[in-house]
Amino acid sequence: MFDIGFWELLVIGVVALLVIGPERLPRVARTAGLWVGRARRFVSSVKADIDRELAADELKKVLAKQAESKSLYEIVEDTKQSIDPEAATRPADQVSDTKAVSDKSHDANG
């Protein structure tokens, strides 16, 4: 997060020791550590919330895109029409009988 090196921390520690004093420095350091920990937890929880919202938004987009696309039934019907244009006009039981007959003829020939 911050680019603080060893020497910067050492200077901050010496200044804190001089300003606060050796008696109160451990208590101040502990309190500062608690506040830093709370701040980190808060930032991580905000990040997690944002990630969840982005994931939910992406899922909503995918579902909306899926709702706009053709249904499986329409895709099957389009495929049937491209394979056998007359299949759309015949009843479904005749189409399946025709397929069964063609499967049997392939088995007999092959």
Backbone torsions as a table, in degrees:
resi	resn	phi	psi	omega
1	MET	NA	-68.0	176.2
2	PHE	-100.8	147.1	179.5
3	ASP	-96.6	80.2	-179.8
4	ILE	-113.4	122.8	-179.5
5	GLY	-94.0	-175.0	-177.5
6	PHE	-62.6	-43.9	-175.7
7	TRP	-67.4	-36.0	176.8
8	GLU	-64.8	-42.1	177.5
9	LEU	-64.5	-38.0	178.5
10	LEU	-63.9	-43.5	178.5
11	VAL	-63.7	-43.1	178.2
12	ILE	-61.9	-41.7	179.2
13	GLY	-63.6	-43.1	179.7
14	VAL	-65.6	-44.2	179.2
15	VAL	-63.5	-42.9	178.4
16	ALA	-62.8	-39.7	178.4
17	LEU	-63.2	-40.2	-179.9
18	LEU	-72.1	-40.9	-175.9
19	VAL	-77.3	-48.4	-174.3
20	ILE	-82.9	-39.5	-177.9
21	GLY	101.1	156.2	-175.7
22	PRO	-70.5	-21.9	-178.5
23	GLU	-75.3	-41.3	-175.0
24	ARG	-94.5	-10.7	-175.8
25	LEU	-60.2	-45.4	179.9
26	PRO	-61.5	-39.1	179.4
27	ARG	-67.4	-41.1	178.2
28	VAL	-66.1	-40.6	178.7
29	ALA	-63.8	-40.8	178.9
30	ARG	-64.3	-44.5	178.9
31	THR	-63.6	-42.4	178.2
32	ALA	-63.5	-39.6	177.4
33	GLY	-62.7	-40.5	177.2
34	LEU	-62.7	-43.1	179.3
35	TRP	-66.5	-39.2	178.0
36	VAL	-64.8	-40.8	177.3
37	GLY	-62.2	-43.5	177.2
38	ARG	-62.4	-41.4	179.3
39	ALA	-63.4	-41.7	179.2
40	ARG	-64.8	-43.0	178.3
41	ARG	-62.9	-39.9	178.5
42	PHE	-63.2	-45.7	180.0
43	VAL	-63.6	-41.2	-179.9
44	SER	-67.8	-35.6	177.9
45	SER	-69.0	-37.2	176.6
46	VAL	-65.3	-41.4	177.2
47	LYS	-60.9	-43.9	-179.9
48	ALA	-63.3	-40.9	177.6
49	ASP	-62.5	-43.2	179.5
50	ILE	-64.3	-42.6	178.1
51	ASP	-61.7	-41.3	178.2
52	ARG	-64.5	-40.8	179.0
53	GLU	-64.7	-41.4	178.4
54	LEU	-64.7	-40.7	178.7
55	ALA	-64.9	-41.0	179.0
56	ALA	-65.3	-40.8	178.7
57	ASP	-64.4	-41.0	178.4
58	GLU	-65.0	-40.2	177.9
59	LEU	-63.9	-40.1	177.4
60	LYS	-61.8	-40.8	178.9
61	LYS	-63.9	-42.2	179.7
62	VAL	-64.6	-43.3	179.0
63	LEU	-65.2	-38.4	177.9
64	ALA	-66.1	-40.6	178.3
65	LYS	-64.4	-40.2	180.0
66	GLN	-67.4	-36.5	179.3
67	ALA	-67.4	-30.8	179.8
68	GLU	-77.0	-23.2	-176.7
69	SER	-76.1	168.4	-179.1
70	LYS	-65.8	152.2	175.3
71	SER	-79.8	164.5	-179.5
72	LEU	-62.8	-36.9	179.2
73	TYR	-61.8	-43.6	179.8
74	GLU	-64.3	-39.1	179.2
75	ILE	-64.8	-42.3	179.0
76	VAL	-64.1	-42.9	179.5
77	GLU	-64.3	-41.4	177.0
78	ASP	-62.7	-39.7	179.1
79	THR	-66.4	-41.6	177.6
80	LYS	-60.1	-42.9	-178.8
81	GLN	-67.4	-34.8	179.6
82	SER	-73.7	-28.8	178.6
83	ILE	-81.4	-49.1	-177.4
84	ASP	-135.2	97.2	-176.4
85	PRO	-59.7	-25.2	-179.8
86	GLU	-80.5	-12.8	-176.6
87	ALA	-64.5	-27.8	-178.7
88	ALA	-69.3	-27.5	-177.4
89	THR	-91.3	-20.7	-179.9
90	ARG	-84.0	152.6	174.5
91	PRO	-65.3	159.3	-174.2
92	ALA	-64.3	-35.1	-178.0
93	ASP	-69.5	-32.2	176.8
94	GLN	-70.9	-35.2	179.2
95	VAL	-65.3	-42.6	-179.3
96	SER	-70.4	-35.0	177.1
97	ASP	-65.3	-40.2	178.6
98	THR	-62.0	-41.6	178.9
99	LYS	-64.9	-42.0	-179.9
100	ALA	-62.9	-41.2	178.7
101	VAL	-64.9	-42.3	-179.4
102	SER	-68.7	-32.9	176.8
103	ASP	-66.8	-40.7	179.3
104	LYS	-66.2	-37.6	-179.8
105	SER	-69.2	-33.8	176.2
106	HIS	-68.5	-36.0	179.3
107	ASP	-69.6	-36.9	-179.3
108	ALA	-71.6	-35.3	-178.8
109	ASN	-80.6	-29.6	-170.3
110	GLY	-96.7	NA	NA
